[in-house]
Amino acid sequence: MKQVLRVYVAEDCPGCVEACDTAFRIEQDYPHVSVQVIDVEKTSEAIPEEVFATPTYILNNRIVSLGNPGPTDIARWMQNPQSA
């Protein structure tokens, strides 16, 4: 089963350009992960209550990072997504 990573961003968020770049790298490096970048100001879908800041990374419906993670954090999530 494919893992799902949702990255919540906003246009006026200073760290969100990096978040989009990070999402792209994750998509390239981990093809078993479905990556979705969601602009909180433009989406018609409901934003989860736990998303109160951007960028927010949610892997398999669990927050794994508020703010941009480093490569070590990302590797840890991908090795063991249940403990992320």
mmCIF file of the N, C-alpha and C atoms, coordinates in Angstrom:
data_MODEL
# 
_entry.id   MODEL 
# 
loop_
_atom_site.group_PDB 
_atom_site.id 
_atom_site.type_symbol 
_atom_site.label_atom_id 
_atom_site.label_alt_id 
_atom_site.label_comp_id 
_atom_site.label_asym_id 
_atom_site.label_entity_id 
_atom_site.label_seq_id 
_atom_site.pdbx_PDB_ins_code 
_atom_site.Cartn_x 
_atom_site.Cartn_y 
_atom_site.Cartn_z 
_atom_site.occupancy 
_atom_site.B_iso_or_equiv 
_atom_site.pdbx_formal_charge 
_atom_site.auth_seq_id 
_atom_site.auth_comp_id 
_atom_site.auth_asym_id 
_atom_site.auth_atom_id 
_atom_site.pdbx_PDB_model_num 
ATOM 1   N N  . MET A 1 1  ? 0.834   -1.177 0.000  1.00 0.00 ? 1  MET A N  1 
ATOM 2   C CA . MET A 1 1  ? 0.000   0.000  0.000  1.00 0.00 ? 1  MET A CA 1 
ATOM 3   C C  . MET A 1 1  ? 0.885   1.248  0.000  1.00 0.00 ? 1  MET A C  1 
ATOM 4   N N  . LYS A 1 2  ? 0.540   2.195  -0.839 1.00 0.00 ? 2  LYS A N  1 
ATOM 5   C CA . LYS A 1 2  ? 1.328   3.414  -0.978 1.00 0.00 ? 2  LYS A CA 1 
ATOM 6   C C  . LYS A 1 2  ? 1.107   4.331  0.227  1.00 0.00 ? 2  LYS A C  1 
ATOM 7   N N  . GLN A 1 3  ? 2.200   4.871  0.741  1.00 0.00 ? 3  GLN A N  1 
ATOM 8   C CA . GLN A 1 3  ? 2.096   5.860  1.806  1.00 0.00 ? 3  GLN A CA 1 
ATOM 9   C C  . GLN A 1 3  ? 1.652   7.186  1.197  1.00 0.00 ? 3  GLN A C  1 
ATOM 10  N N  . VAL A 1 4  ? 0.997   8.014  2.008  1.00 0.00 ? 4  VAL A N  1 
ATOM 11  C CA . VAL A 1 4  ? 0.527   9.311  1.529  1.00 0.00 ? 4  VAL A CA 1 
ATOM 12  C C  . VAL A 1 4  ? 1.126   10.403 2.404  1.00 0.00 ? 4  VAL A C  1 
ATOM 13  N N  . LEU A 1 5  ? 1.836   11.318 1.765  1.00 0.00 ? 5  LEU A N  1 
ATOM 14  C CA . LEU A 1 5  ? 2.387   12.490 2.440  1.00 0.00 ? 5  LEU A CA 1 
ATOM 15  C C  . LEU A 1 5  ? 1.669   13.711 1.909  1.00 0.00 ? 5  LEU A C  1 
ATOM 16  N N  . ARG A 1 6  ? 1.036   14.452 2.814  1.00 0.00 ? 6  ARG A N  1 
ATOM 17  C CA . ARG A 1 6  ? 0.392   15.713 2.443  1.00 0.00 ? 6  ARG A CA 1 
ATOM 18  C C  . ARG A 1 6  ? 1.211   16.847 3.050  1.00 0.00 ? 6  ARG A C  1 
ATOM 19  N N  . VAL A 1 7  ? 1.567   17.805 2.199  1.00 0.00 ? 7  VAL A N  1 
ATOM 20  C CA . VAL A 1 7  ? 2.337   18.961 2.642  1.00 0.00 ? 7  VAL A CA 1 
ATOM 21  C C  . VAL A 1 7  ? 1.439   20.177 2.477  1.00 0.00 ? 7  VAL A C  1 
ATOM 22  N N  . TYR A 1 8  ? 1.080   20.785 3.598  1.00 0.00 ? 8  TYR A N  1 
ATOM 23  C CA . TYR A 1 8  ? 0.198   21.952 3.581  1.00 0.00 ? 8  TYR A CA 1 
ATOM 24  C C  . TYR A 1 8  ? 1.048   23.216 3.536  1.00 0.00 ? 8  TYR A C  1 
ATOM 25  N N  . VAL A 1 9  ? 0.764   24.061 2.554  1.00 0.00 ? 9  VAL A N  1 
ATOM 26  C CA . VAL A 1 9  ? 1.525   25.288 2.321  1.00 0.00 ? 9  VAL A CA 1 
ATOM 27  C C  . VAL A 1 9  ? 0.564   26.463 2.156  1.00 0.00 ? 9  VAL A C  1 
ATOM 28  N N  . ALA A 1 10 ? 1.137   27.666 2.146  1.00 0.00 ? 10 ALA A N  1 
ATOM 29  C CA . ALA A 1 10 ? 0.374   28.889 1.881  1.00 0.00 ? 10 ALA A CA 1 
ATOM 30  C C  . ALA A 1 10 ? 1.252   29.827 1.061  1.00 0.00 ? 10 ALA A C  1 
ATOM 31  N N  . GLU A 1 11 ? 0.609   30.629 0.246  1.00 0.00 ? 11 GLU A N  1 
ATOM 32  C CA . GLU A 1 11 ? 1.339   31.519 -0.662 1.00 0.00 ? 11 GLU A CA 1 
ATOM 33  C C  . GLU A 1 11 ? 2.236   32.511 0.069  1.00 0.00 ? 11 GLU A C  1 
ATOM 34  N N  . ASP A 1 12 ? 1.779   33.033 1.204  1.00 0.00 ? 12 ASP A N  1 
ATOM 35  C CA . ASP A 1 12 ? 2.539   34.058 1.925  1.00 0.00 ? 12 ASP A CA 1 
ATOM 36  C C  . ASP A 1 12 ? 3.487   33.476 2.980  1.00 0.00 ? 12 ASP A C  1 
ATOM 37  N N  . CYS A 1 13 ? 3.687   32.187 2.947  1.00 0.00 ? 13 CYS A N  1 
ATOM 38  C CA . CYS A 1 13 ? 4.528   31.488 3.920  1.00 0.00 ? 13 CYS A CA 1 
ATOM 39  C C  . CYS A 1 13 ? 5.986   31.496 3.453  1.00 0.00 ? 13 CYS A C  1 
ATOM 40  N N  . PRO A 1 14 ? 6.911   32.080 4.242  1.00 0.00 ? 14 PRO A N  1 
ATOM 41  C CA . PRO A 1 14 ? 8.304   32.149 3.816  1.00 0.00 ? 14 PRO A CA 1 
ATOM 42  C C  . PRO A 1 14 ? 8.982   30.781 3.657  1.00 0.00 ? 14 PRO A C  1 
ATOM 43  N N  . GLY A 1 15 ? 8.591   29.788 4.432  1.00 0.00 ? 15 GLY A N  1 
ATOM 44  C CA . GLY A 1 15 ? 9.217   28.474 4.339  1.00 0.00 ? 15 GLY A CA 1 
ATOM 45  C C  . GLY A 1 15 ? 8.566   27.537 3.340  1.00 0.00 ? 15 GLY A C  1 
ATOM 46  N N  . CYS A 1 16 ? 7.503   27.993 2.694  1.00 0.00 ? 16 CYS A N  1 
ATOM 47  C CA . CYS A 1 16 ? 6.739   27.085 1.833  1.00 0.00 ? 16 CYS A CA 1 
ATOM 48  C C  . CYS A 1 16 ? 7.361   26.848 0.460  1.00 0.00 ? 16 CYS A C  1 
ATOM 49  N N  . VAL A 1 17 ? 8.208   27.747 -0.009 1.00 0.00 ? 17 VAL A N  1 
ATOM 50  C CA . VAL A 1 17 ? 8.935   27.479 -1.257 1.00 0.00 ? 17 VAL A CA 1 
ATOM 51  C C  . VAL A 1 17 ? 9.858   26.286 -1.027 1.00 0.00 ? 17 VAL A C  1 
ATOM 52  N N  . GLU A 1 18 ? 10.551  26.298 0.106  1.00 0.00 ? 18 GLU A N  1 
ATOM 53  C CA . GLU A 1 18 ? 11.411  25.164 0.466  1.00 0.00 ? 18 GLU A CA 1 
ATOM 54  C C  . GLU A 1 18 ? 10.574  23.897 0.650  1.00 0.00 ? 18 GLU A C  1 
ATOM 55  N N  . ALA A 1 19 ? 9.380   24.032 1.227  1.00 0.00 ? 19 ALA A N  1 
ATOM 56  C CA . ALA A 1 19 ? 8.502   22.874 1.425  1.00 0.00 ? 19 ALA A CA 1 
ATOM 57  C C  . ALA A 1 19 ? 8.126   22.238 0.094  1.00 0.00 ? 19 ALA A C  1 
ATOM 58  N N  . CYS A 1 20 ? 7.843   23.049 -0.898 1.00 0.00 ? 20 CYS A N  1 
ATOM 59  C CA . CYS A 1 20 ? 7.512   22.521 -2.233 1.00 0.00 ? 20 CYS A CA 1 
ATOM 60  C C  . CYS A 1 20 ? 8.709   21.797 -2.835 1.00 0.00 ? 20 CYS A C  1 
ATOM 61  N N  . ASP A 1 21 ? 9.901   22.363 -2.656 1.00 0.00 ? 21 ASP A N  1 
ATOM 62  C CA . ASP A 1 21 ? 11.123  21.706 -3.140 1.00 0.00 ? 21 ASP A CA 1 
ATOM 63  C C  . ASP A 1 21 ? 11.349  20.380 -2.410 1.00 0.00 ? 21 ASP A C  1 
ATOM 64  N N  . THR A 1 22 ? 11.121  20.385 -1.099 1.00 0.00 ? 22 THR A N  1 
ATOM 65  C CA . THR A 1 22 ? 11.280  19.169 -0.299 1.00 0.00 ? 22 THR A CA 1 
ATOM 66  C C  . THR A 1 22 ? 10.291  18.106 -0.743 1.00 0.00 ? 22 THR A C  1 
ATOM 67  N N  . ALA A 1 23 ? 9.049   18.503 -0.988 1.00 0.00 ? 23 ALA A N  1 
ATOM 68  C CA . ALA A 1 23 ? 8.023   17.561 -1.452 1.00 0.00 ? 23 ALA A CA 1 
ATOM 69  C C  . ALA A 1 23 ? 8.435   16.931 -2.777 1.00 0.00 ? 23 ALA A C  1 
ATOM 70  N N  . PHE A 1 24 ? 8.977   17.734 -3.673 1.00 0.00 ? 24 PHE A N  1 
ATOM 71  C CA . PHE A 1 24 ? 9.431   17.221 -4.967 1.00 0.00 ? 24 PHE A CA 1 
ATOM 72  C C  . PHE A 1 24 ? 10.554  16.199 -4.780 1.00 0.00 ? 24 PHE A C  1 
ATOM 73  N N  . ARG A 1 25 ? 11.522  16.521 -3.900 1.00 0.00 ? 25 ARG A N  1 
ATOM 74  C CA . ARG A 1 25 ? 12.636  15.595 -3.649 1.00 0.00 ? 25 ARG A CA 1 
ATOM 75  C C  . ARG A 1 25 ? 12.139  14.280 -3.045 1.00 0.00 ? 25 ARG A C  1 
ATOM 76  N N  . ILE A 1 26 ? 11.193  14.371 -2.117 1.00 0.00 ? 26 ILE A N  1 
ATOM 77  C CA . ILE A 1 26 ? 10.637  13.154 -1.511 1.00 0.00 ? 26 ILE A CA 1 
ATOM 78  C C  . ILE A 1 26 ? 9.970   12.304 -2.583 1.00 0.00 ? 26 ILE A C  1 
ATOM 79  N N  . GLU A 1 27 ? 9.222   12.951 -3.455 1.00 0.00 ? 27 GLU A N  1 
ATOM 80  C CA . GLU A 1 27 ? 8.540   12.242 -4.536 1.00 0.00 ? 27 GLU A CA 1 
ATOM 81  C C  . GLU A 1 27 ? 9.544   11.523 -5.443 1.00 0.00 ? 27 GLU A C  1 
ATOM 82  N N  . GLN A 1 28 ? 10.686  12.163 -5.697 1.00 0.00 ? 28 GLN A N  1 
ATOM 83  C CA . GLN A 1 28 ? 11.717  11.570 -6.551 1.00 0.00 ? 28 GLN A CA 1 
ATOM 84  C C  . GLN A 1 28 ? 12.472  10.446 -5.837 1.00 0.00 ? 28 GLN A C  1 
ATOM 85  N N  . ASP A 1 29 ? 12.786  10.672 -4.562 1.00 0.00 ? 29 ASP A N  1 
ATOM 86  C CA . ASP A 1 29 ? 13.618  9.723  -3.816 1.00 0.00 ? 29 ASP A CA 1 
ATOM 87  C C  . ASP A 1 29 ? 12.845  8.528  -3.258 1.00 0.00 ? 29 ASP A C  1 
ATOM 88  N N  . TYR A 1 30 ? 11.547  8.701  -3.059 1.00 0.00 ? 30 TYR A N  1 
ATOM 89  C CA . TYR A 1 30 ? 10.721  7.656  -2.444 1.00 0.00 ? 30 TYR A CA 1 
ATOM 90  C C  . TYR A 1 30 ? 9.482   7.422  -3.308 1.00 0.00 ? 30 TYR A C  1 
ATOM 91  N N  . PRO A 1 31 ? 9.629   6.671  -4.402 1.00 0.00 ? 31 PRO A N  1 
ATOM 92  C CA . PRO A 1 31 ? 8.511   6.483  -5.333 1.00 0.00 ? 31 PRO A CA 1 
ATOM 93  C C  . PRO A 1 31 ? 7.321   5.734  -4.736 1.00 0.00 ? 31 PRO A C  1 
ATOM 94  N N  . HIS A 1 32 ? 7.514   5.088  -3.593 1.00 0.00 ? 32 HIS A N  1 
ATOM 95  C CA . HIS A 1 32 ? 6.404   4.389  -2.938 1.00 0.00 ? 32 HIS A CA 1 
ATOM 96  C C  . HIS A 1 32 ? 5.515   5.343  -2.134 1.00 0.00 ? 32 HIS A C  1 
ATOM 97  N N  . VAL A 1 33 ? 5.848   6.631  -2.151 1.00 0.00 ? 33 VAL A N  1 
ATOM 98  C CA . VAL A 1 33 ? 5.080   7.629  -1.406 1.00 0.00 ? 33 VAL A CA 1 
ATOM 99  C C  . VAL A 1 33 ? 4.317   8.515  -2.385 1.00 0.00 ? 33 VAL A C  1 
ATOM 100 N N  . SER A 1 34 ? 3.032   8.651  -2.144 1.00 0.00 ? 34 SER A N  1 
ATOM 101 C CA . SER A 1 34 ? 2.213   9.587  -2.911 1.00 0.00 ? 34 SER A CA 1 
ATOM 102 C C  . SER A 1 34 ? 2.297   10.939 -2.206 1.00 0.00 ? 34 SER A C  1 
ATOM 103 N N  . VAL A 1 35 ? 2.837   11.936 -2.884 1.00 0.00 ? 35 VAL A N  1 
ATOM 104 C CA . VAL A 1 35 ? 3.045   13.256 -2.284 1.00 0.00 ? 35 VAL A CA 1 
ATOM 105 C C  . VAL A 1 35 ? 2.016   14.228 -2.842 1.00 0.00 ? 35 VAL A C  1 
ATOM 106 N N  . GLN A 1 36 ? 1.336   14.920 -1.933 1.00 0.00 ? 36 GLN A N  1 
ATOM 107 C CA . GLN A 1 36 ? 0.356   15.933 -2.320 1.00 0.00 ? 36 GLN A CA 1 
ATOM 108 C C  . GLN A 1 36 ? 0.736   17.246 -1.645 1.00 0.00 ? 36 GLN A C  1 
ATOM 109 N N  . VAL A 1 37 ? 0.876   18.300 -2.432 1.00 0.00 ? 37 VAL A N  1 
ATOM 110 C CA . VAL A 1 37 ? 1.113   19.634 -1.890 1.00 0.00 ? 37 VAL A CA 1 
ATOM 111 C C  . VAL A 1 37 ? -0.225  20.359 -1.944 1.00 0.00 ? 37 VAL A C  1 
ATOM 112 N N  . ILE A 1 38 ? -0.680  20.838 -0.792 1.00 0.00 ? 38 ILE A N  1 
ATOM 113 C CA . ILE A 1 38 ? -2.001  21.448 -0.690 1.00 0.00 ? 38 ILE A CA 1 
ATOM 114 C C  . ILE A 1 38 ? -1.853  22.883 -0.208 1.00 0.00 ? 38 ILE A C  1 
ATOM 115 N N  . ASP A 1 39 ? -2.280  23.825 -1.030 1.00 0.00 ? 39 ASP A N  1 
ATOM 116 C CA . ASP A 1 39 ? -2.280  25.243 -0.659 1.00 0.00 ? 39 ASP A CA 1 
ATOM 117 C C  . ASP A 1 39 ? -3.542  25.495 0.159  1.00 0.00 ? 39 ASP A C  1 
ATOM 118 N N  . VAL A 1 40 ? -3.371  25.839 1.424  1.00 0.00 ? 40 VAL A N  1 
ATOM 119 C CA . VAL A 1 40 ? -4.518  25.990 2.326  1.00 0.00 ? 40 VAL A CA 1 
ATOM 120 C C  . VAL A 1 40 ? -5.448  27.127 1.913  1.00 0.00 ? 40 VAL A C  1 
ATOM 121 N N  . GLU A 1 41 ? -4.938  28.062 1.127  1.00 0.00 ? 41 GLU A N  1 
ATOM 122 C CA . GLU A 1 41 ? -5.756  29.202 0.710  1.00 0.00 ? 41 GLU A CA 1 
ATOM 123 C C  . GLU A 1 41 ? -6.505  28.940 -0.588 1.00 0.00 ? 41 GLU A C  1 
ATOM 124 N N  . LYS A 1 42 ? -6.131  27.888 -1.312 1.00 0.00 ? 42 LYS A N  1 
ATOM 125 C CA . LYS A 1 42 ? -6.726  27.651 -2.627 1.00 0.00 ? 42 LYS A CA 1 
ATOM 126 C C  . LYS A 1 42 ? -7.504  26.346 -2.733 1.00 0.00 ? 42 LYS A C  1 
ATOM 127 N N  . THR A 1 43 ? -7.376  25.465 -1.766 1.00 0.00 ? 43 THR A N  1 
ATOM 128 C CA . THR A 1 43 ? -8.030  24.166 -1.863 1.00 0.00 ? 43 THR A CA 1 
ATOM 129 C C  . THR A 1 43 ? -9.511  24.260 -1.500 1.00 0.00 ? 43 THR A C  1 
ATOM 130 N N  . SER A 1 44 ? -10.290 23.389 -2.090 1.00 0.00 ? 44 SER A N  1 
ATOM 131 C CA . SER A 1 44 ? -11.709 23.318 -1.736 1.00 0.00 ? 44 SER A CA 1 
ATOM 132 C C  . SER A 1 44 ? -11.955 22.214 -0.710 1.00 0.00 ? 44 SER A C  1 
ATOM 133 N N  . GLU A 1 45 ? -10.929 21.414 -0.432 1.00 0.00 ? 45 GLU A N  1 
ATOM 134 C CA . GLU A 1 45 ? -11.101 20.348 0.557  1.00 0.00 ? 45 GLU A CA 1 
ATOM 135 C C  . GLU A 1 45 ? -10.936 20.898 1.968  1.00 0.00 ? 45 GLU A C  1 
ATOM 136 N N  . ALA A 1 46 ? -11.517 20.210 2.925  1.00 0.00 ? 46 ALA A N  1 
ATOM 137 C CA . ALA A 1 46 ? -11.415 20.625 4.325  1.00 0.00 ? 46 ALA A CA 1 
ATOM 138 C C  . ALA A 1 46 ? -9.973  20.452 4.805  1.00 0.00 ? 46 ALA A C  1 
ATOM 139 N N  . ILE A 1 47 ? -9.495  21.446 5.516  1.00 0.00 ? 47 ILE A N  1 
ATOM 140 C CA . ILE A 1 47 ? -8.150  21.391 6.091  1.00 0.00 ? 47 ILE A CA 1 
ATOM 141 C C  . ILE A 1 47 ? -8.270  20.754 7.479  1.00 0.00 ? 47 ILE A C  1 
ATOM 142 N N  . PRO A 1 48 ? -7.452  19.745 7.783  1.00 0.00 ? 48 PRO A N  1 
ATOM 143 C CA . PRO A 1 48 ? -7.525  19.125 9.108  1.00 0.00 ? 48 PRO A CA 1 
ATOM 144 C C  . PRO A 1 48 ? -7.299  20.156 10.215 1.00 0.00 ? 48 PRO A C  1 
ATOM 145 N N  . GLU A 1 49 ? -7.988  19.983 11.328 1.00 0.00 ? 49 GLU A N  1 
ATOM 146 C CA . GLU A 1 49 ? -7.869  20.916 12.458 1.00 0.00 ? 49 GLU A CA 1 
ATOM 147 C C  . GLU A 1 49 ? -6.440  21.059 12.945 1.00 0.00 ? 49 GLU A C  1 
ATOM 148 N N  . GLU A 1 50 ? -5.669  19.983 12.855 1.00 0.00 ? 50 GLU A N  1 
ATOM 149 C CA . GLU A 1 50 ? -4.301  20.036 13.373 1.00 0.00 ? 50 GLU A CA 1 
ATOM 150 C C  . GLU A 1 50 ? -3.355  20.861 12.511 1.00 0.00 ? 50 GLU A C  1 
ATOM 151 N N  . VAL A 1 51 ? -3.800  21.280 11.339 1.00 0.00 ? 51 VAL A N  1 
ATOM 152 C CA . VAL A 1 51 ? -2.976  22.140 10.481 1.00 0.00 ? 51 VAL A CA 1 
ATOM 153 C C  . VAL A 1 51 ? -3.274  23.587 10.871 1.00 0.00 ? 51 VAL A C  1 
ATOM 154 N N  . PHE A 1 52 ? -2.408  24.141 11.718 1.00 0.00 ? 52 PHE A N  1 
ATOM 155 C CA . PHE A 1 52 ? -2.595  25.513 12.183 1.00 0.00 ? 52 PHE A CA 1 
ATOM 156 C C  . PHE A 1 52 ? -1.465  26.430 11.739 1.00 0.00 ? 52 PHE A C  1 
ATOM 157 N N  . ALA A 1 53 ? -0.488  25.865 11.046 1.00 0.00 ? 53 ALA A N  1 
ATOM 158 C CA . ALA A 1 53 ? 0.654   26.637 10.552 1.00 0.00 ? 53 ALA A CA 1 
ATOM 159 C C  . ALA A 1 53 ? 1.148   25.966 9.277  1.00 0.00 ? 53 ALA A C  1 
ATOM 160 N N  . THR A 1 54 ? 1.886   26.727 8.497  1.00 0.00 ? 54 THR A N  1 
ATOM 161 C CA . THR A 1 54 ? 2.467   26.165 7.278  1.00 0.00 ? 54 THR A CA 1 
ATOM 162 C C  . THR A 1 54 ? 3.972   26.420 7.291  1.00 0.00 ? 54 THR A C  1 
ATOM 163 N N  . PRO A 1 55 ? 4.733   25.491 6.738  1.00 0.00 ? 55 PRO A N  1 
ATOM 164 C CA . PRO A 1 55 ? 4.317   24.209 6.193  1.00 0.00 ? 55 PRO A CA 1 
ATOM 165 C C  . PRO A 1 55 ? 4.067   23.176 7.289  1.00 0.00 ? 55 PRO A C  1 
ATOM 166 N N  . THR A 1 56 ? 3.121   22.286 7.022  1.00 0.00 ? 56 THR A N  1 
ATOM 167 C CA . THR A 1 56 ? 2.837   21.145 7.883  1.00 0.00 ? 56 THR A CA 1 
ATOM 168 C C  . THR A 1 56 ? 2.900   19.892 7.021  1.00 0.00 ? 56 THR A C  1 
ATOM 169 N N  . TYR A 1 57 ? 3.610   18.887 7.511  1.00 0.00 ? 57 TYR A N  1 
ATOM 170 C CA . TYR A 1 57 ? 3.764   17.616 6.802  1.00 0.00 ? 57 TYR A CA 1 
ATOM 171 C C  . TYR A 1 57 ? 2.961   16.552 7.549  1.00 0.00 ? 57 TYR A C  1 
ATOM 172 N N  . ILE A 1 58 ? 2.071   15.879 6.832  1.00 0.00 ? 58 ILE A N  1 
ATOM 173 C CA . ILE A 1 58 ? 1.260   14.807 7.416  1.00 0.00 ? 58 ILE A CA 1 
ATOM 174 C C  . ILE A 1 58 ? 1.496   13.539 6.605  1.00 0.00 ? 58 ILE A C  1 
ATOM 175 N N  . LEU A 1 59 ? 2.027   12.522 7.267  1.00 0.00 ? 59 LEU A N  1 
ATOM 176 C CA . LEU A 1 59 ? 2.300   11.232 6.629  1.00 0.00 ? 59 LEU A CA 1 
ATOM 177 C C  . LEU A 1 59 ? 1.304   10.216 7.167  1.00 0.00 ? 59 LEU A C  1 
ATOM 178 N N  . ASN A 1 60 ? 0.510   9.640  6.260  1.00 0.00 ? 60 ASN A N  1 
ATOM 179 C CA . ASN A 1 60 ? -0.484  8.630  6.651  1.00 0.00 ? 60 ASN A CA 1 
ATOM 180 C C  . ASN A 1 60 ? -1.370  9.127  7.796  1.00 0.00 ? 60 ASN A C  1 
ATOM 181 N N  . ASN A 1 61 ? -1.838  10.368 7.659  1.00 0.00 ? 61 ASN A N  1 
ATOM 182 C CA . ASN A 1 61 ? -2.772  10.995 8.609  1.00 0.00 ? 61 ASN A CA 1 
ATOM 183 C C  . ASN A 1 61 ? -2.168  11.321 9.968  1.00 0.00 ? 61 ASN A C  1 
ATOM 184 N N  . ARG A 1 62 ? -0.835  11.381 10.063 1.00 0.00 ? 62 ARG A N  1 
ATOM 185 C CA . ARG A 1 62 ? -0.169  11.783 11.306 1.00 0.00 ? 62 ARG A CA 1 
ATOM 186 C C  . ARG A 1 62 ? 0.791   12.921 11.015 1.00 0.00 ? 62 ARG A C  1 
ATOM 187 N N  . ILE A 1 63 ? 0.742   13.962 11.834 1.00 0.00 ? 63 ILE A N  1 
ATOM 188 C CA . ILE A 1 63 ? 1.693   15.064 11.666 1.00 0.00 ? 63 ILE A CA 1 
ATOM 189 C C  . ILE A 1 63 ? 3.090   14.537 11.958 1.00 0.00 ? 63 ILE A C  1 
ATOM 190 N N  . VAL A 1 64 ? 3.986   14.756 11.007 1.00 0.00 ? 64 VAL A N  1 
ATOM 191 C CA . VAL A 1 64 ? 5.379   14.352 11.204 1.00 0.00 ? 64 VAL A CA 1 
ATOM 192 C C  . VAL A 1 64 ? 6.298   15.562 11.316 1.00 0.00 ? 64 VAL A C  1 
ATOM 193 N N  . SER A 1 65 ? 5.822   16.735 10.857 1.00 0.00 ? 65 SER A N  1 
ATOM 194 C CA . SER A 1 65 ? 6.668   17.922 10.968 1.00 0.00 ? 65 SER A CA 1 
ATOM 195 C C  . SER A 1 65 ? 5.844   19.196 10.840 1.00 0.00 ? 65 SER A C  1 
ATOM 196 N N  . LEU A 1 66 ? 6.087   20.111 11.760 1.00 0.00 ? 66 LEU A N  1 
ATOM 197 C CA . LEU A 1 66 ? 5.615   21.491 11.642 1.00 0.00 ? 66 LEU A CA 1 
ATOM 198 C C  . LEU A 1 66 ? 6.856   22.280 11.257 1.00 0.00 ? 66 LEU A C  1 
ATOM 199 N N  . GLY A 1 67 ? 6.895   22.777 10.066 1.00 0.00 ? 67 GLY A N  1 
ATOM 200 C CA . GLY A 1 67 ? 8.111   23.375 9.533  1.00 0.00 ? 67 GLY A CA 1 
ATOM 201 C C  . GLY A 1 67 ? 8.822   22.358 8.660  1.00 0.00 ? 67 GLY A C  1 
ATOM 202 N N  . ASN A 1 68 ? 9.899   22.794 8.045  1.00 0.00 ? 68 ASN A N  1 
ATOM 203 C CA . ASN A 1 68 ? 10.598  21.932 7.087  1.00 0.00 ? 68 ASN A CA 1 
ATOM 204 C C  . ASN A 1 68 ? 11.548  20.967 7.788  1.00 0.00 ? 68 ASN A C  1 
ATOM 205 N N  . PRO A 1 69 ? 11.427  19.682 7.461  1.00 0.00 ? 69 PRO A N  1 
ATOM 206 C CA . PRO A 1 69 ? 12.289  18.675 8.066  1.00 0.00 ? 69 PRO A CA 1 
ATOM 207 C C  . PRO A 1 69 ? 13.635  18.596 7.355  1.00 0.00 ? 69 PRO A C  1 
ATOM 208 N N  . GLY A 1 70 ? 14.592  18.025 8.040  1.00 0.00 ? 70 GLY A N  1 
ATOM 209 C CA . GLY A 1 70 ? 15.886  17.766 7.426  1.00 0.00 ? 70 GLY A CA 1 
ATOM 210 C C  . GLY A 1 70 ? 15.905  16.391 6.778  1.00 0.00 ? 70 GLY A C  1 
ATOM 211 N N  . PRO A 1 71 ? 16.929  16.109 5.987  1.00 0.00 ? 71 PRO A N  1 
ATOM 212 C CA . PRO A 1 71 ? 17.030  14.819 5.302  1.00 0.00 ? 71 PRO A CA 1 
ATOM 213 C C  . PRO A 1 71 ? 17.027  13.619 6.254  1.00 0.00 ? 71 PRO A C  1 
ATOM 214 N N  . THR A 1 72 ? 17.631  13.758 7.429  1.00 0.00 ? 72 THR A N  1 
ATOM 215 C CA . THR A 1 72 ? 17.659  12.663 8.400  1.00 0.00 ? 72 THR A CA 1 
ATOM 216 C C  . THR A 1 72 ? 16.257  12.339 8.892  1.00 0.00 ? 72 THR A C  1 
ATOM 217 N N  . ASP A 1 73 ? 15.466  13.379 9.158  1.00 0.00 ? 73 ASP A N  1 
ATOM 218 C CA . ASP A 1 73 ? 14.082  13.173 9.598  1.00 0.00 ? 73 ASP A CA 1 
ATOM 219 C C  . ASP A 1 73 ? 13.276  12.454 8.523  1.00 0.00 ? 73 ASP A C  1 
ATOM 220 N N  . ILE A 1 74 ? 13.425  12.899 7.294  1.00 0.00 ? 74 ILE A N  1 
ATOM 221 C CA . ILE A 1 74 ? 12.684  12.295 6.180  1.00 0.00 ? 74 ILE A CA 1 
ATOM 222 C C  . ILE A 1 74 ? 13.058  10.821 6.036  1.00 0.00 ? 74 ILE A C  1 
ATOM 223 N N  . ALA A 1 75 ? 14.331  10.514 6.096  1.00 0.00 ? 75 ALA A N  1 
ATOM 224 C CA . ALA A 1 75 ? 14.780  9.123  5.975  1.00 0.00 ? 75 ALA A CA 1 
ATOM 225 C C  . ALA A 1 75 ? 14.188  8.270  7.096  1.00 0.00 ? 75 ALA A C  1 
ATOM 226 N N  . ARG A 1 76 ? 14.133  8.814  8.307  1.00 0.00 ? 76 ARG A N  1 
ATOM 227 C CA . ARG A 1 76 ? 13.556  8.085  9.447  1.00 0.00 ? 76 ARG A CA 1 
ATOM 228 C C  . ARG A 1 76 ? 12.076  7.798  9.214  1.00 0.00 ? 76 ARG A C  1 
ATOM 229 N N  . TRP A 1 77 ? 11.332  8.795  8.696  1.00 0.00 ? 77 TRP A N  1 
ATOM 230 C CA . TRP A 1 77 ? 9.897   8.568  8.414  1.00 0.00 ? 77 TRP A CA 1 
ATOM 231 C C  . TRP A 1 77 ? 9.722   7.433  7.434  1.00 0.00 ? 77 TRP A C  1 
ATOM 232 N N  . MET A 1 78 ? 10.539  7.445  6.391  1.00 0.00 ? 78 MET A N  1 
ATOM 233 C CA . MET A 1 78 ? 10.361  6.478  5.318  1.00 0.00 ? 78 MET A CA 1 
ATOM 234 C C  . MET A 1 78 ? 10.760  5.065  5.740  1.00 0.00 ? 78 MET A C  1 
ATOM 235 N N  . GLN A 1 79 ? 11.711  4.964  6.671  1.00 0.00 ? 79 GLN A N  1 
ATOM 236 C CA . GLN A 1 79 ? 12.119  3.649  7.162  1.00 0.00 ? 79 GLN A CA 1 
ATOM 237 C C  . GLN A 1 79 ? 11.079  3.060  8.103  1.00 0.00 ? 79 GLN A C  1 
ATOM 238 N N  . ASN A 1 80 ? 10.442  3.925  8.889  1.00 0.00 ? 80 ASN A N  1 
ATOM 239 C CA . ASN A 1 80 ? 9.471   3.445  9.870  1.00 0.00 ? 80 ASN A CA 1 
ATOM 240 C C  . ASN A 1 80 ? 8.332   4.444  9.996  1.00 0.00 ? 80 ASN A C  1 
ATOM 241 N N  . PRO A 1 81 ? 7.385   4.443  9.053  1.00 0.00 ? 81 PRO A N  1 
ATOM 242 C CA . PRO A 1 81 ? 6.326   5.449  9.043  1.00 0.00 ? 81 PRO A CA 1 
ATOM 243 C C  . PRO A 1 81 ? 5.406   5.394  10.259 1.00 0.00 ? 81 PRO A C  1 
ATOM 244 N N  . GLN A 1 82 ? 5.302   4.246  10.938 1.00 0.00 ? 82 GLN A N  1 
ATOM 245 C CA . GLN A 1 82 ? 4.435   4.159  12.109 1.00 0.00 ? 82 GLN A CA 1 
ATOM 246 C C  . GLN A 1 82 ? 4.996   4.936  13.293 1.00 0.00 ? 82 GLN A C  1 
ATOM 247 N N  . SER A 1 83 ? 6.309   5.090  13.363 1.00 0.00 ? 83 SER A N  1 
ATOM 248 C CA . SER A 1 83 ? 6.910   5.808  14.487 1.00 0.00 ? 83 SER A CA 1 
ATOM 249 C C  . SER A 1 83 ? 7.177   7.269  14.162 1.00 0.00 ? 83 SER A C  1 
ATOM 250 N N  . ALA A 1 84 ? 6.838   7.686  12.956 1.00 0.00 ? 84 ALA A N  1 
ATOM 251 C CA . ALA A 1 84 ? 7.099   9.072  12.545 1.00 0.00 ? 84 ALA A CA 1 
ATOM 252 C C  . ALA A 1 84 ? 6.258   10.034 13.348 1.00 0.00 ? 84 ALA A C  1 
# 
